[in-house]
Amino acid sequence: MSKQLFSVPIPSTNGSFTCTIPSDAQENSAIYLLTFTSPADNRLTPEFLDTFRLALDILEHNYPKGVLITTSGIQKFYSNGLELESALSSPGFFERHLNTLFRRLLTYVASYYLRIH
């Protein structure tokens, strides 16, 4: 069974980002599984993107450096992309939310592995 380290809620969708250590990871290995679930299809909204960055911050500042694997808790979708209406109606969406997450992922201190079903 995986060991849960923390969970961060996404209030707008009743979803969450949950960080666990995989059950098959060796003792003291720094392998982290970050699973996000934001029904119905993990759309990229300002709240989703901000929560993703917060989860990365928590992991970086509270746990040893290691390997980060991201995955979806929704079987059908890793993400179904932008929620276009939300993106277009949120001032500064690309600069403040989307590009900020992209920059964060590209400069993250852990090794990063993206797992797509």
C-alpha positions in Angstrom: 0.0 0.0 0.0 1.3 3.5 -0.9 2.1 5.9 1.9 0.4 9.3 1.6 2.6 12.3 2.4 0.0 15.1 1.8 -3.0 16.1 -0.1 -4.0 19.6 -1.4 -7.7 20.2 -2.3 -8.9 21.9 -5.5 -12.0 23.6 -4.0 -13.6 24.5 -7.3 -13.9 20.9 -8.4 -13.8 19.0 -5.1 -10.6 17.4 -6.5 -7.1 17.2 -5.1 -3.4 16.7 -5.6 -2.2 13.8 -3.5 1.4 12.9 -3.0 2.4 9.4 -2.1 5.4 7.1 -2.0 4.8 4.1 -4.2 4.3 0.8 -2.3 7.1 -0.8 -4.3 9.7 1.9 -3.6 12.6 0.9 -1.5 13.0 2.1 2.1 14.5 5.7 2.1 14.2 6.1 -1.6 12.9 9.5 -2.7 10.3 8.5 -5.3 7.2 10.6 -5.2 3.9 9.9 -7.0 1.8 13.1 -7.4 -1.8 12.1 -8.4 -4.3 14.7 -9.4 -8.0 14.3 -9.7 -10.1 17.2 -10.8 -13.5 15.9 -12.1 -14.6 15.5 -14.8 -11.5 15.6 -16.9 -8.6 17.4 -15.2 -9.1 20.6 -17.2 -6.5 23.3 -16.7 -8.2 26.1 -14.8 -6.5 28.8 -12.7 -7.4 26.9 -9.5 -6.0 23.6 -10.9 -2.7 25.2 -12.0 -2.2 27.1 -8.8 -2.9 24.0 -6.7 -0.4 22.0 -8.9 2.3 24.7 -8.1 1.4 24.6 -4.4 1.8 20.8 -4.4 5.3 21.1 -6.0 6.2 23.8 -3.4 5.2 21.5 -0.5 7.1 18.6 -1.9 10.2 20.6 -2.7 10.4 22.4 0.7 9.4 19.6 3.0 10.8 16.4 1.6 14.2 15.2 0.3 15.0 15.7 -3.4 14.1 12.8 -5.6 12.1 11.6 -8.5 8.7 13.0 -9.2 6.1 11.0 -11.2 2.8 12.7 -12.0 -0.3 10.8 -13.0 -4.1 11.3 -13.1 -6.5 9.7 -10.8 -9.1 9.8 -13.6 -8.6 6.7 -15.8 -9.7 8.3 -19.1 -7.7 11.5 -18.9 -4.3 12.8 -17.9 -5.8 16.2 -18.7 -8.3 17.3 -21.3 -6.5 20.6 -21.8 -7.5 24.1 -21.1 -10.9 25.0 -19.9 -11.0 27.6 -22.6 -13.9 29.7 -21.3 -12.1 30.0 -17.9 -8.8 30.8 -19.5 -10.2 33.6 -21.7 -12.2 35.1 -18.9 -9.4 35.1 -16.4 -7.2 38.3 -16.8 -3.5 37.2 -17.1 -4.4 33.5 -17.3 -1.4 32.6 -19.4 1.2 34.8 -17.7 0.0 34.2 -14.1 -1.2 30.6 -14.2 -0.3 28.5 -17.2 3.2 29.9 -18.1 4.1 30.0 -14.4 3.4 26.3 -14.0 5.3 25.5 -17.2 8.3 27.5 -15.8 8.0 25.7 -12.5 8.0 22.3 -14.1 11.0 23.1 -16.3 13.1 24.3 -13.3 11.9 21.8 -10.7 14.7 20.4 -8.5 13.6 16.8 -8.7 13.9 14.5 -11.7 10.5 14.5 -13.4 8.7 11.7 -15.1 5.4 12.2 -16.8 3.2 9.1 -16.8 0.4 9.1 -19.4 -2.1 6.3 -19.5 
